[in-house]
Amino acid sequence: MIRSNKKVSPATKSMPKPSQDALKTFRTLRRVSQALRLETRKPSIDTVLGKAQLHALSVIHQQPDIETGDLAKAMVVQPSTASNLVKPLIAKGLVEVEHSKLDRRIVQLRSTAQAKSL
């Protein structure tokens, strides 16, 4: 008979051996836990865009061809702030810009198909 030098606590001695169902359930839970951990490491739309940018994108999506000044009013920010929020959205391909044919200074914004898929 082989004896181990490990001391076993009284609580461990009295614990019953886990059933096969319990082991199977434990392994499944561990796999689900690992999958969730990996999934939460992926960047989400909230981490890729800031809240203000998400708000701007939402307003642009709801009001196609909105002008930058009107976007600023809808967001209750200064026009320069709205313009700065939109620049990264344009760079990421989420918003497209069209200059007004009547006045080239006026910029109209609309969300792209890529933004709509988010």
C-alpha positions as a printed NumPy array, in Angstrom:
array([[  0.   ,   0.   ,   0.   ],
       [  1.383,   3.381,  -1.01 ],
       [  0.92 ,   6.204,   1.421],
       [  1.039,   9.862,   0.596],
       [  2.738,  12.411,   2.794],
       [  0.002,  14.909,   1.981],
       [ -2.196,  15.805,   4.878],
       [ -5.871,  15.631,   4.09 ],
       [ -8.22 ,  17.907,   5.938],
       [-11.235,  16.352,   7.664],
       [-13.56 ,  18.272,   5.327],
       [-11.885,  16.728,   2.276],
       [-12.162,  13.209,   3.706],
       [-15.894,  13.538,   4.141],
       [-16.551,  14.926,   0.651],
       [-18.119,  12.41 ,  -1.709],
       [-16.519,  11.749,  -5.084],
       [-18.131,  13.871,  -7.796],
       [-20.426,  12.02 , -10.152],
       [-19.737,  11.805, -13.869],
       [-22.636,  14.21 , -14.478],
       [-21.133,  16.724, -12.074],
       [-17.729,  16.473, -13.768],
       [-19.3  ,  16.86 , -17.2  ],
       [-21.25 ,  19.915, -16.011],
       [-18.122,  21.422, -14.467],
       [-16.141,  20.962, -17.698],
       [-18.947,  22.51 , -19.736],
       [-19.146,  25.497, -17.394],
       [-15.388,  25.946, -17.617],
       [-15.531,  25.947, -21.449],
       [-18.392,  28.473, -21.407],
       [-16.468,  30.644, -18.961],
       [-13.377,  30.574, -21.186],
       [-15.454,  31.417, -24.266],
       [-17.064,  34.359, -22.47 ],
       [-13.675,  35.607, -21.321],
       [-12.362,  35.509, -24.897],
       [-15.497,  37.195, -26.225],
       [-15.253,  40.061, -23.754],
       [-11.68 ,  40.744, -24.86 ],
       [-12.865,  41.581, -28.386],
       [-13.265,  45.304, -28.934],
       [-16.896,  46.329, -28.933],
       [-18.438,  49.315, -30.665],
       [-18.344,  51.139, -27.316],
       [-14.578,  50.769, -27.094],
       [-13.947,  51.615, -30.74 ],
       [-16.058,  54.781, -30.617],
       [-16.603,  57.163, -27.758],
       [-20.066,  57.889, -26.408],
       [-20.155,  61.302, -28.08 ],
       [-19.182,  59.75 , -31.421],
       [-21.888,  57.102, -31.008],
       [-24.377,  59.867, -30.288],
       [-23.262,  61.789, -33.385],
       [-23.507,  58.649, -35.514],
       [-26.994,  57.978, -34.167],
       [-28.177,  61.5  , -35.02 ],
       [-26.617,  61.304, -38.495],
       [-28.272,  57.927, -39.079],
       [-31.682,  59.235, -37.99 ],
       [-31.367,  62.418, -40.074],
       [-29.661,  61.623, -43.394],
       [-28.023,  64.615, -45.118],
       [-27.906,  66.549, -41.862],
       [-25.621,  69.569, -41.942],
       [-22.82 ,  69.89 , -39.412],
       [-24.446,  72.938, -37.805],
       [-27.73 ,  71.073, -37.345],
       [-25.85 ,  68.111, -35.904],
       [-24.258,  70.473, -33.383],
       [-27.695,  71.828, -32.409],
       [-29.126,  68.313, -32.057],
       [-26.215,  67.303, -29.836],
       [-26.197,  70.614, -27.945],
       [-22.521,  71.247, -28.707],
       [-20.546,  73.871, -30.59 ],
       [-20.246,  73.402, -34.388],
       [-16.474,  72.936, -34.055],
       [-17.057,  70.14 , -31.523],
       [-19.516,  68.418, -33.86 ],
       [-17.024,  68.736, -36.699],
       [-14.256,  67.21 , -34.563],
       [-16.541,  64.332, -33.534],
       [-17.397,  63.56 , -37.15 ],
       [-13.807,  63.491, -38.489],
       [-12.924,  60.068, -36.985],
       [-16.287,  58.69 , -38.136],
       [-15.438,  59.755, -41.684],
       [-11.936,  58.273, -41.381],
       [-13.403,  54.938, -40.21 ],
       [-15.825,  54.879, -43.138],
       [-18.92 ,  55.209, -40.942],
       [-20.01 ,  58.613, -42.255],
       [-19.797,  60.05 , -45.739],
       [-19.662,  63.725, -46.584],
       [-21.217,  65.606, -49.454],
       [-20.761,  69.305, -50.057],
       [-23.886,  71.249, -50.939],
       [-24.145,  72.136, -54.624],
       [-25.481,  75.58 , -53.708],
       [-22.852,  76.458, -51.112],
       [-19.626,  74.416, -50.952],
       [-19.102,  75.506, -47.331],
       [-22.173,  73.527, -46.281],
       [-21.405,  69.885, -45.532],
       [-24.11 ,  67.221, -45.483],
       [-23.517,  64.021, -43.535],
       [-24.998,  60.568, -43.906],
       [-24.206,  57.199, -42.393],
       [-22.682,  54.535, -44.602],
       [-23.758,  50.932, -45.065],
       [-20.866,  49.961, -42.78 ],
       [-22.321,  52.136, -39.998],
       [-25.786,  50.7  , -40.529],
       [-24.414,  47.182, -40.079],
       [-23.231,  48.062, -36.564]])
